[in-house]
Amino acid sequence: MATQTLKLNVKSGEKDGKTFWDRCGVLFVSTNDAGEITAINVKHSMFPSVEMVAFPQKPNDDE
């Protein structure tokens, strides 16, 4: 299982045509050996004690 780590940034301002960014969190994307996403975890500076987790949509067996 592999995990990709992505930085979450928020635009904090502009000066002299230059954009400034502040890091506001990290996104962890876990995949299985086939490359399918198994889980997504988010750590965000606005919610330091909250664990946010998302899972990919499951196929609809009703159809």
Secondary structure, DSSP 8 states (H G I E B T S, - for coil): -EEEEEEEEEEEEEETTEEEEEEEEEEEEEE-TTS-EEEEEEEETTSTT--EEE------TT-
